[in-house]
């Protein structure tokens, strides 16, 4: 485990294995931490880090506002996640890398490829989030937090998080900075002293910006259509990872490969063979 400050925000990261660099954008929504690659849902079943690290230098990190990384109260967008990822590559002296995103991590991967095309060798989009149900549930999560702030104030948010310690995706009342409140006493003190009306405007704008469409959040389709990096798309099929979101990336990314198999067939052996075949083709 290591830490580096990027754009004024602390980032926790780990590098495992050796070989061509592979930057991993963690799954888990608003709990996008390194451990989710081996503990969450399909990733716990497939264990991608175990076999990827045998051939690649896997760089995993806690996304800002998650886990042991820091954060800053502002209208966070996907561009902020791109800044964090690019800064981590700069810190490690890496000019170009493969990218892999899981779940909500797929959107910043696509955003990174649109913003820094020369730095992307290839990308894997594993279970992209998206769909109408995902947009609705995401907006509801922010609305629940704003309702709690309206009733209890920012002190109430700090008290809740320090008592229960749950991230935003586990308890919406704690809000998108819950993990930072939990891990950083100085941040918690500054948070409770903020102007509550300004804070509510920031949160409302953040929800609308991050989840602005009924397909996969991310760059505009016209920007995706100009991304030349090859992409492998692994589709999900549930309320948070609509198959339509994966198909959207397939439609917009000109050099994409769509792994057209049902979720039940995405076993560890099958995924290992398919993903490694794709990445090695573009090393």
C-alpha positions as CSV (number, residue, x, y, z in Angstrom):
1,X,0.0,0.0,0.0
2,X,1.3,3.5,-0.9
3,X,-0.1,7.0,-1.0
4,X,0.5,10.0,-3.3
5,X,-1.1,13.4,-3.4
6,X,-2.7,14.2,-6.8
7,X,-4.4,17.5,-7.5
8,X,-4.4,18.2,-3.7
9,X,-6.2,14.9,-2.9
10,X,-4.5,11.9,-1.3
11,X,-4.6,8.7,-3.4
12,X,-4.0,5.2,-2.0
13,X,-2.7,2.7,-4.5
14,X,-1.1,-0.7,-4.9
15,X,1.1,-2.2,-7.6
16,X,1.1,-6.0,-8.0
17,X,2.9,-8.1,-10.6
18,X,5.2,-7.1,-13.4
19,X,5.0,-6.6,-17.1
20,X,3.2,-4.0,-19.2
21,X,1.3,-1.5,-17.0
22,X,-2.5,-2.1,-16.4
23,X,-4.3,0.7,-14.6
24,X,-7.4,-0.6,-12.8
25,X,-10.4,1.6,-12.1
26,X,-12.1,-0.1,-9.2
27,X,-15.7,-1.3,-9.2
28,X,-18.1,-0.7,-6.3
29,X,-19.9,2.5,-7.1
30,X,-19.1,4.9,-4.2
31,X,-17.0,2.3,-2.5
32,X,-14.5,1.9,-5.4
33,X,-11.5,0.6,-3.5
34,X,-8.7,-1.8,-4.3
35,X,-10.3,-4.7,-2.4
36,X,-13.4,-4.8,-4.5
37,X,-11.5,-6.5,-7.3
38,X,-11.4,-9.6,-5.1
39,X,-14.4,-9.1,-2.8
40,X,-17.3,-7.8,-4.9
41,X,-19.9,-9.8,-6.8
42,X,-18.6,-11.1,-10.1
43,X,-15.1,-10.0,-9.3
44,X,-15.0,-12.1,-6.2
45,X,-15.9,-15.1,-8.4
46,X,-13.5,-14.4,-11.3
47,X,-10.6,-12.9,-9.2
48,X,-9.1,-10.9,-12.0
49,X,-6.1,-9.6,-10.1
50,X,-4.8,-13.1,-9.4
51,X,-4.3,-13.9,-13.0
52,X,-3.7,-10.4,-14.4
53,X,-0.8,-9.8,-12.1
54,X,1.0,-12.8,-13.5
55,X,1.4,-11.0,-16.8
56,X,0.9,-7.3,-16.0
57,X,2.0,-4.7,-13.5
58,X,-1.5,-4.1,-12.1
59,X,-2.0,-0.6,-10.6
60,X,-5.1,-0.5,-8.4
61,X,-6.2,2.5,-6.4
62,X,-9.0,3.8,-4.2
63,X,-10.9,6.3,-6.3
64,X,-11.1,9.8,-4.7
65,X,-13.8,10.0,-2.1
66,X,-13.5,6.2,-1.5
67,X,-11.7,4.0,1.0
68,X,-8.4,5.5,2.2
69,X,-8.1,8.1,-0.6
70,X,-9.0,11.7,0.2
71,X,-11.5,14.0,-1.3
72,X,-12.6,17.6,-1.6
73,X,-16.2,19.0,-1.5
74,X,-16.8,20.2,-5.0
75,X,-19.1,19.2,-7.9
76,X,-17.2,16.0,-8.7
77,X,-17.4,14.9,-12.3
78,X,-15.8,12.1,-14.3
79,X,-13.1,14.5,-15.4
80,X,-12.0,14.6,-11.7
81,X,-11.5,10.9,-11.8
82,X,-9.5,11.2,-15.0
83,X,-7.2,13.8,-13.4
84,X,-6.6,11.3,-10.5
85,X,-5.8,8.4,-12.8
86,X,-3.5,10.5,-15.1
87,X,-1.7,11.9,-12.1
88,X,-1.1,8.4,-10.7
89,X,0.4,7.3,-14.0
90,X,2.6,10.4,-14.0
91,X,3.7,9.7,-10.4
92,X,4.8,6.2,-11.5
93,X,6.5,7.5,-14.6
94,X,4.2,5.6,-17.0
95,X,3.4,7.3,-20.3
96,X,1.0,4.7,-21.7
97,X,-1.0,1.8,-20.2
98,X,-3.8,-0.6,-20.6
99,X,-6.9,0.5,-18.7
100,X,-9.6,-1.7,-17.1
101,X,-12.7,-0.5,-15.4
102,X,-15.3,-2.5,-13.4
103,X,-18.8,-1.3,-12.8
104,X,-18.8,2.5,-12.3
105,X,-15.1,2.4,-13.1
106,X,-15.9,1.9,-16.8
107,X,-17.1,5.5,-17.3
108,X,-13.9,7.1,-16.2
109,X,-11.9,4.6,-18.4
110,X,-13.9,5.8,-21.4
111,X,-13.4,9.4,-20.3
112,X,-9.7,8.9,-19.9
113,X,-9.5,7.4,-23.4
114,X,-11.3,10.4,-24.9
115,X,-9.1,12.9,-23.0
116,X,-5.7,11.2,-23.3
117,X,-5.9,9.0,-26.4
118,X,-2.1,8.6,-26.7
119,X,-1.8,7.2,-23.2
120,X,-4.2,4.2,-23.8
121,X,-2.9,1.0,-25.3
122,X,-6.2,-0.9,-24.9
123,X,-9.2,-0.9,-22.5
124,X,-11.4,-3.4,-20.9
125,X,-14.9,-2.3,-19.8
126,X,-16.3,-4.9,-17.4
127,X,-19.9,-4.7,-16.6
128,X,-20.4,-1.0,-17.4
129,X,-23.0,0.7,-15.2
130,X,-26.0,2.3,-16.9
131,X,-29.6,2.1,-17.9
132,X,-32.7,3.9,-16.8
133,X,-33.1,2.1,-13.5
134,X,-29.5,2.9,-12.6
135,X,-30.0,6.6,-13.3
136,X,-33.1,6.6,-11.2
137,X,-31.5,4.8,-8.3
138,X,-28.4,7.0,-8.4
139,X,-30.5,10.2,-8.3
140,X,-32.5,8.7,-5.4
141,X,-29.4,8.1,-3.4
142,X,-28.4,11.7,-3.7
143,X,-31.9,12.9,-2.9
144,X,-31.9,10.7,0.3
145,X,-28.7,12.4,1.4
146,X,-30.0,15.9,0.7
147,X,-33.2,15.0,2.7
148,X,-31.0,13.9,5.6
149,X,-29.0,17.1,5.4
150,X,-32.2,19.2,5.4
151,X,-33.4,17.4,8.6
152,X,-30.1,16.9,10.5
153,X,-27.6,19.4,9.1
154,X,-24.0,18.7,8.3
155,X,-23.2,17.9,11.9
156,X,-25.8,15.2,11.7
157,X,-24.0,13.7,8.7
158,X,-20.7,13.7,10.5
159,X,-22.3,12.1,13.6
160,X,-23.9,9.4,11.5
161,X,-20.7,8.5,9.6
162,X,-18.5,8.5,12.6
163,X,-21.0,6.3,14.4
164,X,-21.8,3.8,11.6
165,X,-18.8,4.2,9.2
166,X,-20.7,3.2,6.1
167,X,-19.9,4.4,2.6
168,X,-22.4,6.3,0.5
169,X,-23.5,3.3,-1.5
170,X,-24.3,1.4,1.8
171,X,-26.1,4.3,3.5
172,X,-27.1,7.2,1.3
173,X,-27.6,9.4,4.3
174,X,-23.9,9.8,4.7
175,X,-23.4,11.3,1.3
176,X,-20.6,11.1,-1.2
177,X,-17.9,12.3,1.2
178,X,-18.7,9.7,3.9
179,X,-15.5,7.8,3.4
180,X,-13.4,10.9,3.8
181,X,-15.3,12.0,6.9
182,X,-14.6,8.6,8.4
183,X,-10.9,8.5,7.6
184,X,-9.9,12.2,8.1
185,X,-10.7,14.0,11.3
186,X,-9.6,17.3,9.8
187,X,-11.8,16.9,6.8
188,X,-14.8,16.1,9.1
189,X,-14.2,19.2,11.1
190,X,-14.1,21.4,7.9
191,X,-17.1,19.6,6.6
192,X,-19.4,20.3,9.5
193,X,-18.5,24.0,9.3
194,X,-19.4,24.4,5.7
195,X,-22.3,26.6,4.5
196,X,-25.1,24.1,4.3
197,X,-27.0,25.9,1.5
198,X,-23.9,26.0,-0.7
199,X,-23.2,22.3,0.1
200,X,-26.7,21.3,-1.0
201,X,-26.2,23.1,-4.4
202,X,-22.9,21.2,-4.9
203,X,-24.5,17.9,-4.2
204,X,-27.5,18.5,-6.5
205,X,-25.2,19.5,-9.3
206,X,-23.0,16.5,-8.8
207,X,-25.9,14.1,-9.1
208,X,-27.1,15.6,-12.3
209,X,-23.7,15.8,-13.9
210,X,-22.5,12.2,-13.0
211,X,-25.7,10.5,-13.9
212,X,-27.0,12.5,-16.9
213,X,-28.4,9.8,-19.2
214,X,-30.3,6.5,-19.4
215,X,-27.3,4.7,-20.9
216,X,-23.7,4.4,-19.8
217,X,-22.5,7.7,-18.2
218,X,-19.4,9.2,-19.7
219,X,-18.2,11.1,-22.7
220,X,-20.6,12.4,-25.3
221,X,-21.2,9.8,-28.1
222,X,-19.4,12.1,-30.6
223,X,-16.3,11.9,-28.4
224,X,-16.5,8.2,-28.0
225,X,-16.7,7.7,-31.7
226,X,-13.3,9.3,-32.1
227,X,-11.6,7.0,-29.5
228,X,-9.2,4.8,-31.5
229,X,-8.0,2.6,-28.6
230,X,-9.3,-1.0,-28.9
231,X,-11.8,-1.9,-26.3
232,X,-13.2,-5.2,-24.9
233,X,-16.7,-4.9,-23.5
234,X,-17.9,-7.5,-20.9
235,X,-21.7,-7.0,-20.5
236,X,-23.7,-7.2,-17.3
237,X,-27.4,-7.7,-17.0
238,X,-29.1,-6.3,-13.9
239,X,-30.6,-3.1,-12.6
240,X,-27.3,-1.3,-12.2
241,X,-25.4,-2.8,-15.1
242,X,-27.9,-2.8,-17.9
243,X,-26.9,-4.7,-21.0
244,X,-28.0,-1.7,-23.0
245,X,-25.1,0.3,-21.4
246,X,-22.6,-2.3,-22.7
247,X,-24.2,-2.2,-26.1
248,X,-24.0,1.6,-26.1
249,X,-20.2,1.4,-25.7
250,X,-20.1,-1.1,-28.5
251,X,-22.0,1.2,-30.7
252,X,-19.9,4.2,-30.0
253,X,-16.4,2.9,-29.7
254,X,-15.2,2.2,-33.3
255,X,-12.6,-0.5,-32.3
256,X,-14.6,-2.4,-29.8
257,X,-15.0,-6.1,-29.3
258,X,-18.2,-7.2,-27.5
259,X,-17.9,-10.5,-25.5
260,X,-21.4,-11.7,-26.3
261,X,-21.9,-14.3,-23.6
262,X,-24.5,-14.4,-20.8
263,X,-23.4,-13.5,-17.3
264,X,-23.6,-17.1,-16.1
265,X,-21.0,-18.1,-18.8
266,X,-18.5,-15.4,-17.6
267,X,-16.6,-17.9,-15.5
268,X,-13.1,-17.4,-14.1
269,X,-11.5,-19.7,-16.8
270,X,-13.5,-18.1,-19.6
271,X,-12.9,-14.6,-18.5
272,X,-9.2,-15.2,-18.0
273,X,-8.8,-16.6,-21.5
274,X,-10.8,-13.9,-23.2
275,X,-9.3,-10.9,-21.4
276,X,-5.7,-12.1,-21.6
277,X,-6.1,-12.9,-25.3
278,X,-7.4,-9.3,-25.9
279,X,-4.8,-7.5,-23.8
280,X,-1.8,-9.5,-25.2
281,X,-3.0,-8.7,-28.7
282,X,-2.4,-5.1,-27.9
283,X,0.7,-5.2,-25.8
